[in-house]
Amino acid sequence: MEALILSVRLAACVSVILLLIGMPMAYWLAYWNWRGKFLLEAIVALPLVLPPTVLGFYVLIALGPHGPIGKISEAVFHRGLAFTFGGLVCASVLYSFPFTVQPLIASFEAIDRRLLDASALLGASRLRTFGSVILPLSIPGIITAVVLSFAHTLGEFGVVLMVGGNLPGITRTASIDIYDRVQSMEYAEANRMALVLLIISFVVLSAVYGINRRIGRRLWATWATR
Amino acid sequence: MGNEIIPPVLNARLRKARSGATQSFVLDLSLEIPPGITIVFGPSGAGKSTLLDCLAGLLKPESGRIEIGGEVLLDVERRIDVPPAKRKIAYVFQSLALFPHMTVEQNVAYGLAEIPAPERALRVKEMLEAFHVEQLAKRKADELSGGEQQRVALARSLATSPRLLLLDEPLTALDEGLKKSIMEDLRRWNAAQNIPILYVTHSRAEVDALGESVIVMDQGKIISTGTPHEVLDTPRRSSLAQAAGFENLFSGVVTEIREGDGVMRVRLVSGACEIETPLGHAATGTAVRLAIRAGDILLATERPYGLSARNVIPGRVASLELRGTMFIAQVATNADGAVVFAVHLTLGAKHALELEVSRPVWLVLKTHSCHVLQD
């Protein structure tokens, strides 16, 4: 139970942080064009193809007492980030980054550019255009982004194991707990936890698809009549 | 308020290269637009929308200058470039771009964020009334009919008291009656505001219906300006003739010039048929293009005599097609079937002449209905 709560807490923290970082990032990638943009796009998509151990390894090094982030953390908080909840959050944010940014980019790009032009010509600043036009028209994309990053963080294993280790109540998440139980032949407990994760994932994903279908259809109807 | 004395005339000089998959051109023009409606006419791809986008600040020209009523909005040399949000230019796109998630009221109020709420509500009400959509105030923008959307789009862009209005084929999809009533509302509104309005269209019918001064564009350049009659009824270029609705375009060679009579004769390349035209800037032997309106050609079922028309050409009806309330006859000349004239006929004329396919006829063309074009 403790492991599950930890997992949910981690996933919630990561989704919120990712939404805050991902929104300006996606805006930038969707609406700005510059020569080196493809490099940034590749970096954003990197966690999709990288083995979690590779990502976890480099994050561990970076967070460690000799790594750049670890040093900053030591200087500010007088403690390192490796094998802590904070370290887990850092690693998970990197690992789930594409799951937030990609749906956001897709939904920003789907908005008719002329709506943004119209907003500007009516005197609106970029910020107001974002808040009054882009955001409300991207709600399905935002929901998808949040839920996908939540579910993805909930289910991650390799990165957590590399960066967080297996400290009960601190870094032992549900997926690690299942691995542990299987290692010690506690199949009944492993099954219980696995089933809970399965159900949560399914419920969350069907919610996304359900909401998207309803909102999506209405928005499509809007564009189609134009 | 000393600045109100300066008439809000738009002065612009622009140069912008566009290259696309289908065609490339360089927008290169200068214009002076007084208050009132000015039509920008030209075939699609002539650069009309590029011109509007440059004026609005959505596209950056390589060089140029834009000034309205003495205020400089763009001067590339002096690095002045007022952003679109600060230009106070209203622009109604072809797609209208109403915010689909907002009500009509919220759409119209969008450009009025900076004025206090009570005043804003009043202004919105005023604009909705001016364009006869006050009963739609609470409706969502995406639930409106085409004509209603056009009215809301006009109300929204004019609510901000712009100093220039750009219209990019906003009414093309509407039927004539609706178009007319919307234009009346726009004219009434502008009688008080007196700002320059640029109305872009590629439809000849729309130019005739609006009847304002017109600027003709092609390949990014202004090729003619004046009243619709002056500009479009005597075309000088074949691309313009096509756009202006000249159904008959022929290639020919000048065979004879009779300076004293003010006419010349042109032999059509594809047939043995010769046509008398007004004098053009062409020497004997040069290739020219002829443009003739299908509505300017008479048909006779017997060889006509005692006519002032100088061109009487025998032919045979190749096809007859009913379109709306008129017939379009394709008439092939006897000399060579390769020359086919399109002729417009009323239903009555078709019946009176008992026209049928393959019936022999005579085409009658006035000299001045045959326009000689330069390419």
Contacts between the chains, C-beta under 8 A, distances in Angstrom:
chain1	res1	chain2	res2	distance
A	112	B	95	7.0
A	112	B	97	6.6
A	114	B	93	5.0
A	114	B	95	5.4
A	114	B	97	4.1
A	115	B	97	5.1
A	115	B	99	6.4
A	117	B	56	7.8
A	117	B	58	5.6
A	117	B	84	7.3
A	117	B	91	7.5
A	117	B	93	7.3
A	117	B	97	7.0
A	118	B	91	7.6
A	118	B	93	6.9
A	118	B	97	4.1
A	118	B	98	8.0
A	118	B	99	7.6
A	119	B	99	7.8
A	119	B	110	7.3
A	120	B	58	7.9
A	120	B	83	7.6
A	120	B	84	4.6
A	120	B	85	4.9
A	121	B	56	6.1
A	121	B	58	8.0
A	121	B	84	5.3
A	121	B	85	7.2
A	121	B	87	7.7
A	121	B	89	6.6
A	121	B	90	6.9
A	121	B	91	5.1
A	121	B	157	7.5
A	122	B	85	7.9
A	122	B	110	5.2
A	122	B	111	3.5
A	122	B	156	7.2
A	122	B	157	7.4
A	122	B	160	6.3
A	123	B	85	5.1
A	123	B	86	7.4
A	123	B	88	7.9
A	123	B	111	5.5
A	123	B	113	7.1
A	123	B	114	7.4
A	123	B	160	6.5
A	124	B	85	6.3
A	124	B	110	7.3
A	124	B	111	7.9
A	124	B	113	7.2
A	125	B	85	6.6
A	128	B	113	7.3
A	132	B	99	7.8
A	132	B	110	7.5
A	133	B	99	6.1
A	136	B	101	4.9
A	137	B	100	7.5
A	137	B	101	6.1
A	219	B	100	7.4
A	221	B	142	7.3
A	222	B	100	4.0
A	222	B	101	8.0
A	222	B	142	4.1
A	223	B	100	7.4
A	225	B	142	6.3
A	226	B	95	5.8
A	226	B	96	7.5
